[in-house]
Amino acid sequence: MLDIIKRKNLYFLISLLVIIPGIVSLFVYGLRLSIEFTGGSRTTLVFSKAVSDKAEQSVRDAYAVENIEIGTIQRSGDALIVRAGTMTEKQDARLLSSLTKSEGNVRQESFENIGPTIGKETTTKAFYAVLLASALIVLYIVISFRKVPKPASSLQFGICAILAVLHDVLAVVGIFSLLGHFFHVEIDSLFITAILTVIGFSVHDTIVVFDRIRENLLRVSGQPFATIVNNSILQTIVRSLNTSLTAILVLLTLLLFGGETIRWFVFALLIGVISGTYSSIFNAAPLLVVWEEYNQKRKKKV
């Protein structure tokens, strides 16, 4: 029989090896925020042929004439994606006219302009949304598991569930911090949607395991707590893996055929689902055992 609890420290170590590089990246590089959070403009310019150094310089010169500071420029075949400061429609028209004169056939495939006030408001709302979701999850678990038998308590279940959720959020955010630094991947409002979805999925999977632990505590109360937790995990692991696998297959299909606009949103969900499945099985329930072992050692010292 697979003894997950016996090897819990190994699973905790694997989690740390996954999330620590991301945490370091967050402190060193941060997240590459889209203009939805920072404010500014993002323009996609399409040229008649592959973008050359000369064409990119022409774009830089055109923005300089309009006194608009460029943040980043990305090349993608015959297109340039320019992220810069906020600009008016007149400035945008003059800029496109200037590029047409210098580079010939240039068309503007997309243009969006967001003020810094709206960007700040979006950031604040995103933070409060994640915070509120976490608080409601703890409250729900505490109420639902209020009659859980000893040695566990509803508060322990709630805190361990949130620690598992934190693991999943750090995994997704950390990986996107690395992607932002090395591959210029920006996060937008869809990323926040993905994070909230990951939180929901992670808690759903964790509660399935926790509910089985509660049932087994009532039925086989004479067994050691670690044994009950391990048996509960094994009884639910097939269901958890099957549920996650179906979601992963759908997300992989969307990642391959869903198009550019939702690619990183789907990728964030994919990371979150994989991480959520892992944390529910190998982190959340074992944390309950660690907590109980700590309580037992403290009682012996007293």
C-alpha positions as CSV (number, residue, x, y, z in Angstrom):
1,M,0.0,0.0,0.0
2,L,1.3,3.4,-0.9
3,D,2.3,5.3,2.3
4,I,2.0,9.0,1.3
5,I,2.2,10.2,4.9
6,K,5.5,8.4,5.5
7,R,7.1,10.2,2.6
8,K,5.4,13.6,3.3
9,N,8.7,15.4,3.7
10,L,9.8,14.3,0.2
11,Y,6.6,15.7,-1.2
12,F,7.0,19.0,0.7
13,L,10.6,19.2,-0.7
14,I,9.3,18.7,-4.3
15,S,6.8,21.6,-3.7
16,L,9.5,23.8,-2.4
17,L,11.8,23.1,-5.4
18,V,8.9,24.1,-7.7
19,I,7.8,27.3,-6.0
20,I,11.1,28.7,-4.6
21,P,12.5,29.7,-8.0
22,G,9.3,31.5,-8.7
23,I,9.3,33.3,-5.4
24,V,12.9,34.4,-6.0
25,S,11.9,35.6,-9.5
26,L,9.0,37.6,-8.0
27,F,11.3,39.4,-5.6
28,V,14.1,40.0,-8.3
29,Y,12.1,40.5,-11.5
30,G,8.5,40.9,-10.3
31,L,5.6,40.4,-12.8
32,R,5.4,41.9,-16.3
33,L,2.1,43.7,-16.0
34,S,0.0,44.5,-19.1
35,I,-1.3,48.0,-19.7
36,E,-4.6,46.9,-18.0
37,F,-2.7,47.3,-14.7
38,T,-0.1,49.9,-15.5
39,G,-1.9,52.2,-18.0
40,G,-0.5,53.1,-21.4
41,S,-0.9,52.1,-25.0
42,R,-0.3,48.8,-26.8
43,T,-0.1,48.9,-30.6
44,T,0.4,46.1,-33.1
45,L,1.9,47.3,-36.4
46,V,2.0,44.9,-39.4
47,F,4.6,45.5,-42.1
48,S,4.6,44.2,-45.7
49,K,7.6,42.0,-44.9
50,A,9.6,40.7,-41.9
51,V,10.5,43.4,-39.5
52,S,14.1,44.7,-40.0
53,D,16.3,46.7,-37.6
54,K,15.7,49.7,-39.8
55,A,11.8,49.3,-39.5
56,E,12.1,49.0,-35.7
57,Q,14.3,52.1,-35.6
58,S,11.7,54.0,-37.7
59,V,9.1,53.1,-35.1
60,R,11.3,54.3,-32.3
61,D,11.9,57.6,-34.1
62,A,8.2,58.1,-34.8
63,Y,7.3,57.6,-31.1
64,A,10.2,60.0,-30.1
65,V,8.8,62.7,-32.4
66,E,5.4,62.4,-30.5
67,N,7.3,62.5,-27.2
68,I,5.8,59.1,-26.2
69,E,8.1,56.8,-24.1
70,I,8.4,53.3,-25.4
71,G,8.3,50.5,-22.7
72,T,9.0,47.4,-24.8
73,I,9.0,46.4,-28.5
74,Q,8.4,42.8,-29.5
75,R,9.0,41.4,-33.0
76,S,6.8,38.6,-34.3
77,G,7.5,37.9,-38.0
78,D,6.1,40.9,-40.0
79,A,4.6,42.5,-36.9
80,L,5.8,44.7,-34.1
81,I,4.0,44.9,-30.7
82,V,4.8,48.2,-29.1
83,R,4.0,48.9,-25.5
84,A,4.3,52.6,-24.7
85,G,2.9,55.6,-22.7
86,T,-0.6,56.8,-23.2
87,M,-1.3,58.6,-26.5
88,T,-4.2,60.4,-28.1
89,E,-6.0,59.4,-31.3
90,K,-4.3,62.3,-33.1
91,Q,-0.9,61.2,-32.0
92,D,-1.7,57.7,-33.1
93,A,-2.8,58.9,-36.6
94,R,0.3,61.0,-37.0
95,L,2.5,58.1,-35.9
96,L,0.9,55.8,-38.4
97,S,1.2,58.4,-41.2
98,S,4.9,58.9,-40.5
99,L,5.6,55.2,-40.6
100,T,3.7,54.8,-43.9
101,K,5.9,57.5,-45.4
102,S,9.2,55.9,-44.2
103,E,8.4,52.2,-44.5
104,G,5.7,52.0,-47.1
105,N,2.7,49.7,-46.5
106,V,2.2,49.7,-42.7
107,R,-1.1,48.9,-41.1
108,Q,-2.3,49.0,-37.5
109,E,-3.8,45.7,-36.6
110,S,-4.8,46.6,-33.0
111,F,-4.5,49.6,-30.7
112,E,-5.6,50.0,-27.0
113,N,-5.2,52.9,-24.7
114,I,-5.7,52.6,-20.9
115,G,-5.2,55.5,-18.4
116,P,-3.1,54.9,-15.3
117,T,-6.1,55.6,-13.0
118,I,-8.1,52.7,-14.5
119,G,-4.9,50.5,-14.3
120,K,-4.5,51.2,-10.6
121,E,-8.2,50.5,-9.9
122,T,-7.9,47.1,-11.8
123,T,-4.9,46.2,-9.7
124,T,-6.6,47.0,-6.4
125,K,-9.8,45.1,-7.4
126,A,-7.7,42.1,-8.4
127,F,-5.9,42.0,-5.0
128,Y,-9.2,42.3,-3.1
129,A,-10.8,39.6,-5.2
130,V,-8.1,37.1,-4.3
131,L,-8.1,38.1,-0.7
132,L,-11.9,37.9,-0.4
133,A,-12.0,34.5,-2.1
134,S,-9.4,33.1,0.4
135,A,-11.3,34.5,3.4
136,L,-14.6,33.0,2.2
137,I,-12.9,29.6,1.7
138,V,-11.6,29.5,5.2
139,L,-15.0,30.5,6.6
140,Y,-16.8,27.9,4.6
141,I,-14.4,25.1,5.7
142,V,-14.5,26.1,9.3
143,I,-18.4,26.1,9.3
144,S,-18.6,22.8,7.2
145,F,-16.1,20.9,9.4
146,R,-17.2,22.4,12.7
147,K,-18.3,18.9,14.0
148,V,-15.1,17.1,12.9
149,P,-14.0,14.5,15.5
150,K,-10.7,14.9,17.4
151,P,-7.8,15.2,17.0
152,A,-8.4,17.6,14.1
153,S,-10.3,20.8,14.3
154,S,-12.2,22.8,11.6
155,L,-9.7,25.6,11.9
156,Q,-6.9,23.2,11.1
157,F,-8.7,22.0,8.0
158,G,-9.3,25.6,6.9
159,I,-5.7,26.7,7.4
160,C,-4.3,23.6,5.7
161,A,-6.6,24.2,2.7
162,I,-5.5,27.8,2.4
163,L,-1.8,26.7,2.6
164,A,-2.4,24.3,-0.3
165,V,-4.1,27.1,-2.3
166,L,-1.2,29.4,-1.5
167,H,1.1,26.7,-2.9
168,D,-0.9,26.6,-6.2
169,V,-1.1,30.4,-6.5
170,L,2.7,30.8,-5.9
171,A,3.4,28.0,-8.5
172,V,1.3,29.9,-11.2
173,V,2.5,33.4,-10.3
174,G,6.1,32.3,-9.9
175,I,6.2,30.6,-13.3
176,F,4.6,33.6,-14.9
177,S,7.2,35.9,-13.3
178,L,9.9,33.7,-14.9
179,L,8.1,33.8,-18.3
180,G,7.7,37.5,-18.0
181,H,11.4,38.1,-17.5
182,F,12.8,35.6,-20.1
183,F,10.0,35.5,-22.7
184,H,8.2,38.9,-22.1
185,V,4.9,37.3,-21.2
186,E,2.5,39.9,-19.7
187,I,-0.3,39.2,-17.3
188,D,-3.7,40.8,-17.8
189,S,-7.2,40.6,-16.3
190,L,-7.6,37.1,-17.7
191,F,-4.7,36.0,-15.5
192,I,-6.6,37.1,-12.4
193,T,-9.6,35.1,-13.7
194,A,-7.3,32.1,-14.0
195,I,-5.9,32.6,-10.5
196,L,-9.5,32.7,-9.0
197,T,-10.4,29.6,-11.0
198,V,-7.3,27.8,-9.8
199,I,-8.2,28.7,-6.2
200,G,-11.7,27.2,-6.7
201,F,-10.4,24.0,-8.3
202,S,-7.7,23.5,-5.7
203,V,-10.1,23.9,-2.8
204,H,-12.7,21.6,-4.5
205,D,-10.1,18.8,-4.8
206,T,-8.8,19.4,-1.2
207,I,-12.3,19.3,0.3
208,V,-13.0,15.9,-1.3
209,V,-10.0,14.5,0.6
210,F,-10.8,16.3,3.8
211,D,-14.4,15.1,3.7
212,R,-13.2,11.5,3.5
213,I,-10.9,12.1,6.5
214,R,-13.8,13.4,8.5
215,E,-15.9,10.3,7.6
216,N,-13.1,7.9,8.5
217,L,-12.5,9.7,11.8
218,L,-16.1,8.9,12.7
219,R,-15.9,5.2,11.5
220,V,-12.4,4.1,12.6
221,S,-11.6,6.5,15.5
222,G,-9.3,3.9,17.1
223,Q,-6.6,4.1,14.4
224,P,-3.7,6.5,14.5
225,F,-4.5,9.8,12.9
226,A,-1.7,9.4,10.3
227,T,-3.1,6.1,9.2
228,I,-6.6,7.5,8.8
229,V,-5.3,10.4,6.7
230,N,-3.2,8.1,4.5
231,N,-6.2,5.7,3.9
232,S,-8.4,8.7,3.1
233,I,-6.0,10.0,0.5
234,L,-5.7,6.5,-1.1
235,Q,-9.5,6.2,-1.2
236,T,-9.9,9.5,-3.1
237,I,-6.8,9.6,-5.2
238,V,-8.2,7.8,-8.2
239,R,-11.2,10.2,-8.3
240,S,-9.0,13.2,-8.0
241,L,-6.6,12.0,-10.7
242,N,-9.5,11.2,-13.1
243,T,-11.2,14.5,-12.5
244,S,-7.9,16.4,-13.1
245,L,-7.0,14.4,-16.1
246,T,-10.2,15.2,-17.9
247,A,-9.6,18.9,-17.2
248,I,-6.0,18.7,-18.3
249,L,-6.9,17.1,-21.6
250,V,-9.4,19.9,-22.4
251,L,-6.9,22.5,-21.5
252,L,-4.2,20.9,-23.6
253,T,-6.6,21.0,-26.6
254,L,-7.4,24.7,-26.0
255,L,-3.7,25.4,-25.6
256,L,-3.0,23.8,-29.0
257,F,-6.0,25.1,-30.9
258,G,-7.5,27.9,-28.9
259,G,-5.6,30.8,-30.5
260,E,-3.3,33.5,-29.3
261,T,-5.7,35.5,-27.3
262,I,-6.4,32.8,-24.7
263,R,-3.1,31.0,-24.8
264,W,-1.5,32.3,-21.6
265,F,-4.9,32.2,-19.8
266,V,-5.2,28.5,-20.6
267,F,-1.5,27.9,-19.7
268,A,-2.1,29.4,-16.3
269,L,-5.1,27.2,-15.8
270,L,-3.1,24.2,-16.8
271,I,-0.3,24.9,-14.3
272,G,-2.9,25.5,-11.6
273,V,-4.9,22.3,-12.2
274,I,-1.7,20.2,-12.1
275,S,-0.4,22.0,-9.0
276,G,-3.9,21.9,-7.4
277,T,-4.1,18.1,-7.9
278,Y,-0.6,17.6,-6.4
279,S,-1.2,19.9,-3.4
280,S,-4.5,18.3,-2.6
281,I,-3.0,14.9,-2.4
282,F,0.5,15.5,-1.3
283,N,0.4,18.7,0.7
284,A,-3.0,19.6,2.3
285,A,-3.8,16.3,4.1
286,P,-0.1,15.6,5.1
287,L,-0.1,19.1,6.6
288,L,-2.9,18.0,9.0
289,V,-0.6,15.2,10.2
290,V,2.3,17.5,10.7
291,W,0.1,19.8,12.7
292,E,-1.1,17.0,14.9
293,E,2.4,15.6,15.4
294,Y,3.5,19.1,16.5
295,N,0.5,19.2,19.0
296,Q,1.4,15.8,20.4
297,K,5.0,16.8,21.0
298,R,4.0,20.0,22.6
299,K,1.6,18.1,25.0
300,K,4.4,15.7,26.0
301,K,6.7,18.7,26.9
302,V,4.0,20.1,29.1
